[in-house]
Every structure is written in structure tokens, then in C-alpha cells.
Amino acid sequence: RPDLVRAKAREAAAQAARVFRVALLLVTPAAAGLALFAPLLCVGMFGDDFRGSVDDLRVLTLGAFGIVAVDLLGNALTAQRRPLRATAAIAAAFVTMVVLNVLLVPTYGGLGAAIASSSAWTVGGIAVALLFTRALPARAGDFVPRANELPWLWRKVRRMGAA
């Protein structure tokens, strides 16, 4: 974050977008693995009484992408002296969460709550990405992972391990 505070808007946008793209590359297989192993995690660890939570956990994994966006891009907006934009995205997520919980939980129970949560984080993630592109010199395409980022990440990890 200190680098983002000191950086000019263009540089901060580029740094935050790169970290976001790399985070997506890390979150995607983690979320897929969590969804795949949900039966083992829910039932295997907590017993057959938790079989109903398997679908809930799978739906909740979809919210991970929005969480990453709200956290990373919101942090970058705050570092660039635009905290109200990050707050607006969180407010959009909050309103979505409340409305969907009221609508879905009475009928669908835990699954409704999981849908509300994942939807809220997704709305917050989209909102923060839109606000980020309006506040800093960035485009929506800047958030799409690129082929050269996995080797870049691997080099960074190796350097950290060597240090």
C-alpha cells in the first residue's frame, strides 16, 4: 500500500490492476478446488448432518472474485485518496446483501443466504472496478489476466524464497 500512496495515478492504477490480475490467477484454482472438494470438506469433516451445506459452500466460492476486487481495488482507491469510492462499492454490496437476504432466506434458507452473499460480493466487485476505472486511468480490460503473469508471479515467488 505505501507504494500506491506515493505513486502517481497512472502508476498506481497499473500496479493495482496487475496485483488484481495475479490475485485472480491464484483465486480461480483455489475456488475451483474448494467447490470440487466441498463434499469432502463439509461431510467428511463435520458428518452427514452437513450434507446440505455442500451446495451452500459451492455457491459461496463464487463470491471470492468480488471479495478480491473489493479488497484490492478498494485499497488502491483509498491509497490514492479516493476512499469514498471504495465505500460506495461496499455500500452497494451491503444493500444487495440485505435485499437478497430478505427475499431469499425465508424460502431457500442457507442456500438463499449463500446466493445473497456471493451476489453481494459480486455487485461490490463490479462496482469497485467501475469506480476504479472512473477515478484512475484504467480500463476494464486492465483487469483481465494475461499469459505472461504466471511466469512473472513464479519469478517473484522464487526471489522471495531466495531472500
C-alpha positions in Angstrom: 0.0 0.0 0.0 2.7 2.6 0.7 3.8 2.2 -3.0 0.3 3.0 -4.1 0.1 6.1 -1.8 3.3 7.5 -3.3 2.6 6.6 -6.9 1.1 8.9 -9.5 -2.5 7.9 -10.5 -1.4 6.1 -13.7 1.3 4.1 -12.0 -1.0 3.2 -9.1 -3.7 2.0 -11.5 -1.2 -0.2 -13.3 0.2 -1.6 -10.1 -3.2 -2.3 -8.6 -4.5 -3.8 -11.8 -1.5 -6.2 -12.0 -1.9 -7.3 -8.4 -5.6 -7.9 -9.1 -5.0 -9.9 -12.2 -2.4 -12.1 -10.3 -4.9 -12.5 -7.4 -7.5 -13.7 -9.9 -5.0 -16.3 -11.2 -4.5 -17.5 -7.6 -8.1 -17.4 -6.5 -9.5 -19.2 -9.5 -7.9 -22.6 -8.9 -8.5 -22.2 -5.1 -12.2 -21.5 -5.6 -12.5 -24.4 -8.1 -10.7 -26.7 -5.7 -13.0 -25.6 -2.8 -16.1 -26.2 -4.9 -14.7 -29.6 -6.1 -13.8 -30.8 -2.6 -16.9 -29.3 -0.9 -18.4 -32.7 -0.2 -15.2 -33.9 1.4 -14.8 -30.7 3.4 -18.4 -30.4 4.6 -19.4 -34.0 5.1 -16.0 -35.5 5.7 -15.1 -33.0 8.4 -18.5 -32.4 10.0 -20.5 -35.5 9.3 -23.6 -36.4 7.3 -25.7 -33.8 9.0 -23.8 -31.2 7.0 -24.5 -32.7 3.5 -26.9 -29.8 2.9 -24.1 -27.3 3.2 -22.2 -28.6 0.2 -24.2 -26.6 -2.3 -24.0 -23.6 0.0 -20.2 -23.7 0.1 -20.0 -24.1 -3.7 -22.2 -21.0 -4.2 -20.1 -19.1 -1.6 -16.9 -19.8 -3.6 -18.3 -17.6 -6.4 -18.2 -14.6 -4.2 -14.4 -14.9 -3.9 -13.8 -12.9 -7.0 -15.9 -10.0 -5.8 -14.1 -10.1 -2.4 -10.7 -9.8 -4.2 -11.9 -6.9 -6.2 -13.4 -5.0 -3.3 -10.3 -5.6 -1.1 -7.6 -4.9 -3.7 -9.1 -2.2 -5.8 -10.8 -0.6 -2.8 -7.5 -0.4 -1.1 -5.9 1.2 -4.1 -8.7 3.8 -4.3 -8.1 4.6 -0.6 -4.3 4.8 -1.1 -5.0 7.2 -4.0 -7.1 9.5 -1.7 -10.4 8.3 -3.1 -11.8 6.4 -0.1 -15.5 7.4 -0.7 -15.4 5.4 -4.0 -14.3 2.3 -2.2 -17.0 2.9 0.4 -19.7 3.3 -2.3 -18.8 -0.1 -3.6 -19.1 -1.6 -0.2 -22.4 0.2 0.3 -23.7 -1.3 -3.0 -22.7 -4.8 -1.7 -24.3 -4.2 1.6 -27.7 -3.1 0.1 -27.6 -6.1 -2.2 -26.9 -8.4 0.7 -29.8 -7.0 2.8 -32.3 -7.1 -0.1 -31.4 -10.6 -1.2 -31.3 -12.0 2.3 -34.8 -10.6 2.9 -36.0 -12.1 -0.4 -34.2 -15.4 -0.5 -33.6 -16.7 3.1 -37.2 -17.3 4.0 -37.7 -19.6 1.1 -34.3 -21.1 0.5 -32.6 -20.9 3.9 -28.9 -21.4 3.9 -28.7 -21.6 0.1 -30.5 -18.3 -0.2 -28.0 -16.7 2.2 -25.1 -18.1 0.2 -26.7 -16.7 -3.0 -27.2 -13.4 -1.3 -23.6 -13.3 -0.1 -22.0 -14.2 -3.4 -24.2 -11.9 -5.3 -23.5 -9.0 -2.9 -19.7 -9.5 -3.2 -20.1 -9.8 -7.0 -22.0 -6.5 -7.1 -19.5 -4.9 -4.8 -16.6 -6.1 -7.0 -18.2 -4.9 -10.2 -19.0 -1.5 -8.5 -15.4 -1.0 -7.3 -14.0 -2.0 -10.7 -16.2 0.6 -12.4 -15.4 3.3 -9.8 -11.7 2.4 -10.1 -11.8 2.9 -13.9 -13.5 6.2 -13.5 -11.2 7.5 -10.8 -7.9 6.3 -12.1 -6.5 6.0 -15.6 -7.6 2.4 -16.1 -9.8 0.4 -18.4 -11.9 -2.7 -17.7 -9.5 -4.7 -19.9 -6.8 -4.0 -17.4 -8.4 -6.4 -15.1 -8.2 -9.4 -17.4 -5.3 -11.8 -16.5 -2.5 -12.1 -19.1 -0.5 -15.1 -20.2 2.8 -13.5 -19.0 1.6 -13.1 -15.4 2.1 -16.6 -14.2 5.8 -16.6 -15.1 6.1 -13.1 -13.5 4.5 -14.5 -10.3 6.7 -17.5 -10.3 9.8 -15.3 -10.6 8.6 -13.1 -7.7 8.0 -16.2 -5.5 11.4 -17.6 -6.3 13.1 -14.3 -5.5 11.2 -14.1 -2.2 12.3 -17.6 -1.4 15.9 -16.9 -2.2 15.9 -13.8 0.1 
